[in-house]
């Protein structure tokens, strides 16, 4: 468990400095701009985005919400219709089934409203801590740290954490990450991970924080 593993000492000021440099080079508000502040759309939009490119997931979510904007309206759509609307999002048939199940639970348990609790959100089909954190932070403005594989991987490269899973990384970051970065760290490191700090052959030569990275130059671009 992360709590039992000795974590690296990390200077919060250095974390703030590095994230500030990175954020200045990316459009970190794009997800919020596209989906707005409706918790339901953020929840469903994030679910659709899993294992799917942004351009595809944004268009898929837009098509779906043009037909149905709330859980009750979405339940009136057949599963096959939802699948067709969100295609070609990854696992679109599975996600269509999950979306209907989510809408049913929201209506039956929370009167059609999206809960504000991460613990309650992860009870919904297909919703993990990443989606739950994104929903409470962007939908309700509540504290939360959305950790996906990019955030998990880059935090390791930066020497900020020593963990095995994204969930454990989230737990550690809650103790050391400056509060101002709890919400924007996800979009910042996702963009950085997609464009520069890639899983293999990261492009260290154009990284704005390469001098602060202990893994600088370890794996070079081929």
C-alpha positions in Angstrom: 0.0 0.0 0.0 1.2 3.6 -0.7 0.8 4.5 3.0 3.3 1.9 4.0 5.9 2.8 1.3 8.5 5.4 2.2 7.8 8.3 -0.2 10.4 10.6 -1.7 10.8 14.0 -0.1 9.3 16.6 -2.4 9.5 20.3 -2.2 5.9 21.8 -2.8 7.5 25.0 -4.2 9.3 22.9 -6.8 6.2 21.0 -7.7 4.3 24.3 -8.1 7.1 25.8 -10.3 7.3 22.7 -12.6 3.5 22.5 -13.0 3.3 26.3 -13.7 5.8 26.0 -16.5 4.0 23.0 -18.0 0.5 24.5 -17.7 1.6 27.6 -19.6 2.3 25.6 -22.7 -1.0 23.6 -22.9 -4.7 24.2 -23.2 -5.6 22.8 -19.8 -9.2 24.1 -19.8 -10.4 22.3 -23.0 -12.4 19.6 -21.3 -14.2 22.1 -19.1 -14.8 24.4 -22.1 -16.3 21.5 -24.1 -18.5 20.0 -21.4 -19.3 23.0 -19.2 -20.1 22.6 -15.5 -23.0 20.2 -15.7 -22.0 17.2 -13.4 -24.0 14.7 -15.5 -22.4 15.7 -18.8 -18.9 15.7 -17.2 -19.6 12.2 -15.7 -20.8 10.8 -19.0 -18.2 12.7 -21.1 -15.4 11.3 -19.0 -16.8 7.8 -19.3 -16.9 8.1 -23.1 -13.4 9.5 -23.1 -11.8 6.4 -21.6 -9.5 4.8 -24.1 -10.6 7.2 -26.7 -9.0 10.2 -28.4 -10.2 13.6 -27.3 -11.5 14.6 -30.7 -13.6 11.4 -30.9 -14.9 11.5 -27.4 -15.9 15.2 -27.6 -17.9 14.6 -30.8 -19.5 11.5 -29.4 -20.6 13.2 -26.3 -22.0 16.1 -28.2 -24.1 13.8 -30.4 -25.4 12.0 -27.4 -26.3 15.1 -25.5 -28.0 16.6 -28.5 -30.5 13.8 -28.1 -30.7 13.5 -24.3 -29.5 16.0 -21.7 -30.5 14.3 -18.4 -30.7 10.7 -17.0 -34.5 10.4 -17.6 -34.2 11.5 -21.3 -31.2 9.2 -21.8 -33.1 6.2 -20.4 -35.7 6.7 -23.1 -33.0 5.9 -25.7 -32.4 2.3 -26.6 -29.0 0.9 -25.8 -28.3 0.4 -29.5 -29.2 4.0 -30.2 -26.7 5.2 -27.6 -24.0 2.9 -29.0 -24.6 4.4 -32.5 -24.4 7.9 -31.2 -21.1 7.5 -29.3 -19.5 5.4 -32.0 -16.5 5.2 -32.7 -15.5 5.8 -29.1 -13.6 2.9 -27.7 -15.8 0.0 -26.3 -18.8 2.0 -27.4 -21.2 -1.0 -26.9 -20.0 -1.6 -23.4 -20.2 2.2 -22.6 -23.7 2.4 -24.0 -24.8 -0.3 -21.6 -23.0 1.4 -18.7 -24.6 4.8 -19.5 -28.1 3.3 -19.3 -27.2 1.6 -16.0 -25.8 4.8 -14.6 -28.9 6.7 -15.5 -31.1 4.1 -13.9 -29.1 4.2 -10.7 -29.1 8.0 -10.6 -32.9 8.1 -10.9 -33.5 5.2 -8.4 -31.0 6.3 -5.7 -30.4 10.0 -6.1 -33.6 11.4 -7.8 -31.8 11.9 -11.1 -29.0 13.9 -9.6 -25.2 13.1 -9.7 -23.9 12.5 -6.2 -21.1 14.7 -4.9 -19.3 11.9 -3.0 -16.4 10.1 -4.7 -17.4 7.0 -2.7 -20.9 7.1 -4.1 -19.8 7.9 -7.6 -17.5 4.8 -7.8 -20.5 2.6 -7.2 -21.8 3.6 -10.6 -21.1 1.1 -13.5 -17.8 1.8 -15.2 -16.9 4.7 -12.9 -13.5 4.6 -11.3 -11.7 7.1 -9.1 -10.4 9.1 -12.2 -13.9 9.7 -13.5 -15.3 10.3 -9.9 -12.6 12.9 -9.1 -13.1 14.7 -12.4 -16.9 14.9 -11.8 -16.6 16.3 -8.3 -13.8 18.8 -9.1 -15.2 20.1 -12.4 -18.8 19.6 -11.8 -19.0 20.7 -8.2 -15.7 22.5 -7.5 -14.9 20.2 -4.7 -11.4 19.0 -3.7 -10.2 16.0 -5.7 -7.1 14.8 -7.6 -7.8 13.0 -10.9 -5.0 10.5 -11.5 -4.9 8.5 -14.7 -2.0 6.6 -16.2 -0.3 9.8 -17.5 -0.4 11.5 -14.1 0.7 8.3 -12.4 3.6 7.7 -14.8 4.9 11.3 -14.9 4.7 11.7 -11.1 7.1 8.7 -10.9 9.4 10.2 -13.5 9.5 13.5 -11.6 10.4 11.6 -8.5 7.3 12.8 -6.6 5.8 9.5 -5.7 6.8 5.8 -5.2 3.6 3.8 -5.7 2.2 0.9 -7.7 -1.2 2.2 -8.9 -2.9 5.4 -9.9 -5.1 5.2 -6.8 -2.1 5.0 -4.5 -0.6 8.0 -6.3 -3.7 9.9 -5.7 -3.4 9.1 -1.9 0.2 10.3 -1.8 -0.5 13.5 -3.8 -3.3 14.4 -1.4 -0.6 14.8 1.3 2.0 16.7 -0.7 0.5 18.4 -3.8 -0.2 22.2 -3.4 -4.0 22.7 -3.2 -4.0 25.0 -6.2 -3.0 22.1 -8.4 -5.4 19.5 -7.2 -7.8 20.1 -10.1 -5.5 21.3 -12.9 -2.8 18.6 -12.4 -4.7 16.1 -14.5 -5.1 18.2 -17.7 -1.6 19.5 -17.3 0.1 16.2 -17.1 -2.2 14.4 -19.5 -1.3 17.0 -22.2 2.4 16.8 -21.3 2.2 13.0 -21.4 0.5 12.9 -24.8 2.8 15.5 -26.5 6.2 15.3 -24.8 6.7 13.0 -21.8 5.5 9.9 -23.6 5.7 6.4 -22.1 8.6 5.4 -24.4 11.0 7.8 -26.0 10.0 11.0 -24.3 11.1 14.2 -26.1 13.3 15.6 -23.3 14.9 18.1 -25.7 11.7 20.2 -25.8 10.5 19.7 -22.2 10.2 22.9 -20.3 11.1 21.2 -17.0 13.8 18.9 -18.2 16.4 20.4 -15.8 14.2 19.6 -12.8 13.5 16.0 -14.0 15.6 13.2 -12.4 14.9 11.0 -15.5 16.1 13.6 -18.0 17.8 12.0 -21.0 17.4 8.5 -19.6 15.3 7.4 -22.6 15.9 9.5 -25.7 13.7 9.9 -28.8 14.7 7.5 -31.6 
